Amino acid sequence: MKMIIIFAASLGVVALVSGQSSTEKVERSKESAQTSACQDAPRETVEKLWKMAARGELLTPKGWAEVSTLFTKPGPPTGNKVVRITSDYYAVNPSSVNGAEATVDVGFVNAGQIDANLRYSAPEPTPPMVKHASLTYHLVSRPAYVMMYGPDGKTLVERKESPGITVWQIDGPLPPPWITVNAAIRYVLECRNKTSDPATKKNADETLTKLMKLH
């Protein structure tokens, strides 16, 4: 019996189908790709958020403005000078979709925090059996909009819905910014180079020593 292999690239799955015509293969592949894209879209939203955090972009005005579009309730930075740190390695799990709603779980390890004076604080101890933390994001599917701005590039002139196009957004406001260990090292180095305060420089040196042990 002739076996035909169909690759579903977005899922990394190989399906063996027996005795199908070329037309049937194409149609099934299209259906599989459409379904996979729908299921993966919420995960891609959360992955983008975490990738931006890993690059330290949540600490910049431009990055914060961009990441705000991933949430249903965007807003300005909280002004909180404490920056949380997570492990460089994290896992964004496949989404669970139910109609226009979805959930995405992310596994990571808490790595402490840095305050406004560049002092590092270790995370709270966890039970011996707990190896990592987990966070569940709730997402909703909403219509996509085209934003029209004035000549200054800042004044919103028109907000127009794009017919037939939807986007997945994380339900709720943005959480306080966080970064991974690698990004934290870059952040502390940059802040150290900018400050002229000896105490802050000393804090930065001590923090860098501790962060390098987590790297």
N, C-alpha and C positions, 0 to 999 in steps of 0.2 A: 504494500500500500504506500502510495506516495505521501510524504510528510512535508508540509510547508511551514516554515518558521516565520513568525511575525514578531517584530521587535516593537515594544511599546517604550520608546526612549525615555519619556518623561518619568516612567516608573521603574525603569531598569528591569523590566519583566519580559521574559520570552515565553510565548504561547505556541504550542504545537497544535496545528489544526489539520485535520485529515480531509483530503478530497475537496478543497474549496477552489472556486474559480478565481481569476485575477480580480474581477469586479467585486466579488464578495470580500476578498482580502482588503482591497482599497477602502470599501465602505466600512468594514469592521475597524480598520486602522483609524479612519477618520473619527468614528464614534468613540474609540478608545482614547484618542488624543484629546477630543473635546471634553470627555468625562474627566480625564487626568488633569487637564488644565483647570477645570472648574474646582477640583478637589485640592490642587496644589496652590491656587491663588491665595488663600488665607495664610498658608505657610510662607509663601514668598513675601507677604507683607511683614510678618514677624521676623523673617530672616533679614529683610532690609533694615529693620529697626536695630537688630543686634549687630549687624555688620557696621552700621553707622556708629553705634556705641563703641565697638572694637576699634574704630579709627579715631575715636575721640571727638567725633563731630557733634555730639550732643552738648558739648561745652562751648560751642561757637554759635553766634547769632544766626549765621547762615545755615548751619546744620540743624539748629533747633527749628528754624522756620520750615525747612524741608521735611523734617521728621514729623512736624505738626500735622502734615497732610495725611499721615497714616492713622490719625485718631479722629473720632467723631466730635470730640470737644477740644479743639486746639486752643492754645493759649500762650501767653508770654512765659519766659523762664520764671521759676519760682523765686529766684533770688537766694536760694539756699546755697551756702558756700561749701557745704559738706558734699563730697563726691564719693559715692559708693563704688567699690571695686569688686569685680567678679573674675573668675578664672578665665584664662585665655581660651580654654576649651569648653565649649558648651554644645548642647544638642537641641536643635529645633525639630521636634517630632512631627510626623504627618498630621494633617488637620483632620478633625472630625466634623463633617458638614451635615447640617440639618436644615434644608431649605435655604433661607436667606441668613442663617446664623451658622457660626462655626466656632470651634475651640481649638487652640494650639498650645501644647505643653512644651516648655523649655526646661531642660535640665542644666544645672551649672553648679559651681562651688562659690560660696561667699568668700571673699578675700580681704574684707575689711573696708576701711574708708580713710579719706584724707580730709582734714579740715582746712579752713581758710589760711592758716599759718603753716600749711604743708606738713602738719603732724599726722603720722600714721597711727591708726587704731586697728588692732586685730579684731576679727569677727568674734562673736560670742561662741563659746564652746558648744559643740553639738554632741548628742548621744553617740556612743561608739559605733552603733549600727547604722547611723545616718551618714552616708558617704557624699551626698550632694543635695542641693536644694532644688525645688521644682516650682515653676510659676505657670499658671494657666491664663492664657489670653482669650478673651471673648471677642469675637468679630462679627460684624454685620455687613451684608451686601447692600450697597447704596448706589444710586445713579451717579455717573461721573459728570463733572461740570467743567466748562471752559471758562477761565477767568480772563476778563478783558480789563487791562489797566490803562491809565491815562499816560500822557507824555512823560511824566516823572518816573514812570515804572513802579510806582508805589500805590497810587490812588486807584482803588477798585471801581471800575466804571460799570461793568456788567458781569453777571454770573449766570451763564447759560447752560442748561442741561444738555448733555450729549445723548441723543436718543439711541436706545439699544445698547448703551455701554454702561457697565456697572463696575464698581471697585469694591474691594474688601478693606474695611477699616476696623481698627481696634476700638471697641466700644468704651468710651470714657475719656477722661483727660490724660495728658501726659504725666507719667510718674517723674519724680526727681531724676536728674541725669545720673548716669553711671558709666563706667569705663572698665575695660579689661586691664589685666596687669601690664601688658605691653604698652597700652595707651597711657596708663598711669605713670609709667616710667618716663615716657616722653613729656607728659604734662608737667611732672615735677621738675624735670630738667629745664623745660621752657620757663616755668615760673621762677626757678632758681636764678636763671640767667637775667631775668628782668628785674629782680629785687636788689636793693642795696642794703637791706636790713640784715645785719649779721646773725640775729637770732633765727630769722626765717631761713637763711642759707644753711644754718646748722641743722634746723629741722629737716630741710630738704635732703641733706647728706645722710642723715639717719634714716629717713624714709626710703631713700634709694637703696640703702644697704638692705633694708628689710624686704623691699619689693624684689630685689634681684634674687633673693632666696626663694621667692614664689615663682620666678620666671622659668 
